[in-house]
Amino acid sequence: MKHITTYILLILACVFWGVGFPIAKIGVEQIHPFSFAFIRFFLVSIFFILFFKLSPFNLVLKLKENFYILFFMALTGILLYGVFFLFALKFAKASDVSLISGANPIITSIVAYVFLKEKTGTLGIFGILISFLGVTFIVSNGKINAVLNFSFNTGSLLMLAATTMWAFYSVITKKALLKLDIFEAVCLTSFIGSLMFLPLALTFGHLQNLGSYTIAGWLSVLYMVFFSTIFAFSAWYKGIEQIGASRSSIFVNLVPVFGVLTSVVLLKESIKLYEIIGGIFVILGVILTNRKADAVRIKG
């Protein structure tokens, strides 16, 4: 196959993103979510500079020239997404969180339609409705009464909020990439986001007690830095460069699949019928919506 290496890279990116859900859950059980987030994104910014030979001087110039858009990227995609995502993992099963994350392209399509006037089409609207039916199934634990009484799983709702924040981040990023290289954007937003988390980590996250963190906690952080962020993002954007965003976007459906499978293996989570049904609806909706997609949106 002509693009076999590209396909392998895209699949690996989705594997590392999917595995990141149970790995992150293990981490936030050992390290306070605020400290976990600060350490992760601070290290990401440092290693992006080292691995991709980014010029610190050039980064400072780009930061000054594009501060406001980078600030809002960090606010939505790092701080708010991070808070909702990490606390979702504390209150919900990693498998449920990964399934809900699968609706990200759907929510991004809605945000892009509202703010960028991107058209979705009849098939896309149908896909959105199917995906939200699946998400509703998951957050209500498959119980109709929960929907009627607005009684939803707290962790699942937090992940839905996180996915919405990532949708706003994706839309803002689309504008930012007109002026910035993707790796510059990820590096700078990670650095700004880590600074946003710093006072929270110092006040509530016991960041001063770095020496007391367990090995499992540190391994979780390092996995999220190197595999779920640096390698996965690099592989993903290499795939987009080789075969385009539309063809790459279909691979995003593998993320919740790997997230569920590894949650079962690593965390011994059981999979209920409502999760299977909800997950199928979410993925089916994403496939329908992305049939004519011209961009891809991913979570981290």
PyMOL commands that set and color helices and strands:
alter all, ss='L'
color gray80, all
select helices_A, chain A and resi 4-30+33-51+56-65+67-91+94-101+104-116+121-139+144-148+154-176+182-203+207-212+215-243+245-267+273-292
alter helices_A, ss='H'
color red, helices_A
deselect
rebuild
show_as cartoon
